Amino acid sequence: MQFNSKVIHAGQHPEETSGAVMPPIFQTSTYVQEAPDVNKGYDYARVGNPTRTALEKLIAGLENATECAAFGSGCAAMDAMIKMFRPGDHIISSNDLYGGTYRLFTQVFEPFGIQFSFVDMTSHQNVENAITKSTKMIWIETPTNPLLNIVDIRAVVHLAKERNILTAVDNTFASPYLQQPLDLGVDAVIHSTTKYLGGHSDVIGGAIASSNKAIIENARFQVKTTGGVPGPMDCYLTLRGIKTLAVRMQRTCENARKIAEYIRNHPKTGDVRYPGIEDHPGHETAKAQMKDFGGMVSFSLKSDSISKAHEFMKNTRIFTLAESLGGVESLISHPASMTHGSIPAEVRHKAGLKDSLIRISSGIEDIDDLLEDLEHAFSKI
Ligand SMILES: *Cc1c(COP(=O)(O)O)cnc(C)c1O
């Protein structure tokens, strides 16, 4: 089945007792058993729920995984994944990571003795140099946030496979519409389904998809044992969101490309970061591993200051000032004072994150309205 059909049909069946086409929200904590050792596949809802199962089968189908385990948030999914490892194990990850991932690795798992190296993964030489005898996993995020750097997934997988190291990709920014890491040899895909998969900024969720038995067993064990489960209503909302993933992503990418072009040609713009622009350093890799270039655009202003960026954002009317991304509505944010506000200015600057850097999550509105809104904001600075 092709991807645009899979988002609607993968692993989905009408509900057996009623014939309901859409999976019901099974709002229950427990299930009747015919005998102490006989049940219909479910015993207690921390372990499993039919609405959750429908969501898991759908995500597994989209990522070409044998299985998927759904979690209550992207952070809960990442937490479960890292609990596969033991004190002394070493994980290599990018230095341009989602802030919540960095916090989880350094403030929860480092104190328990798991070691992390954070390297610039745009060069796979840096990844190779960081490998030690204890390296158990390489954690990739691509495109990165907010600079939209691209990591060559195939090159990192090649390094890892030669040495029996697992690889994981946080596929939140791309979504399976744009990129299917398991097909490139990656062992596990992690999602914050809160973003593009859910797609409507109305639910928090996460997932691990994999065809690796040990990874799936660990994910299920962690769900059951540490309890980071999604509720049935949240599973339903995510499932409903995913059905329109393909059409939303198509429009989102189309809008982002036009926004990037418009901003790039504006005299008040500094740099534009969008993997679809030919002079973006990751453009060729993005072309090779992604179907399109995504819905995120970052740019700085010619007069690079925090106050100019604030002034710009005060003057958009459609672009809503908010963290997060991947919803149908266009959002605008200022990493230096929001998501990356706790990073000292010189560290931020060294990573290429300018004071005026503005990040846009393109929604699916009419492009003429979006461009007019940006024009208005530019006219005020
Ligand atoms: C949002 C996000 C997460 C965390 O997911 P939550 O659902 O907010 O817990 C992880 N990785 C990336 C890339 C994200 O954007």
The ligand as a MOL file (V3000), in Angstrom:
LIG
                    3D

  0  0  0     0  0            999 V3000
M  V30 BEGIN CTAB
M  V30 COUNTS 15 15 0 0 0
M  V30 BEGIN ATOM
M  V30 1 C 8.4990 17.9640 21.3230 0
M  V30 2 C 9.6650 17.1010 21.0420 0
M  V30 3 C 10.0320 16.0540 21.9070 0
M  V30 4 C 9.3190 15.8070 23.2250 0
M  V30 5 O 8.0340 15.3750 23.0440 0
M  V30 6 P 6.7990 15.6950 24.0640 0
M  V30 7 O 5.6610 15.0540 23.3770 0
M  V30 8 O 6.6910 17.1670 24.1900 0
M  V30 9 O 7.1580 15.0340 25.3620 0
M  V30 10 C 11.1070 15.2700 21.5580 0
M  V30 11 N 11.8120 15.4940 20.4230 0
M  V30 12 C 11.4950 16.4840 19.5800 0
M  V30 13 C 12.3040 16.6800 18.3480 0
M  V30 14 C 10.4210 17.3240 19.8550 0
M  V30 15 O 10.1230 18.3330 19.0130 0
M  V30 END ATOM
M  V30 BEGIN BOND
M  V30 1 1 1 2
M  V30 2 1 2 3
M  V30 3 2 2 14
M  V30 4 1 3 4
M  V30 5 2 3 10
M  V30 6 1 4 5
M  V30 7 1 5 6
M  V30 8 2 6 7
M  V30 9 1 6 8
M  V30 10 1 6 9
M  V30 11 1 10 11
M  V30 12 2 11 12
M  V30 13 1 12 13
M  V30 14 1 12 14
M  V30 15 1 14 15
M  V30 END BOND
M  V30 END CTAB
M  END
